[in-house]
Amino acid sequence: MAEFLGQMDPQMQALHAQLDALLSQQQSRFADLSWGLDGTNPLGHEQVEGFYGALDGMQDDRLEYARDYGLDQLHDRLDEMQQARQQERGHEHGMGY
């Protein structure tokens, strides 16, 4: 058993050395990534931009729809006024004025 434990110790040290090297490599990659982002959060940046882009688009659409709806109502009201005026003129001509 002592012989087995004697063999395990160098293997464990080698395994720990490999794990330390991998950890160091990953930390280095993460540091390079965060350095390149200049303080921005790498997680979800595109999703946030997409969300706000869609929100801006919806607000623009809503404003455009409201403007178009208001213009449609104005046109309808002008048509009603024109028809009422024509009817008044028709009544005036019919009564001999």
PyMOL commands that set and color helices and strands:
alter all, ss='L'
color gray80, all
select helices_A, chain A and resi 2-36+45-94
alter helices_A, ss='H'
color red, helices_A
deselect
rebuild
show_as cartoon
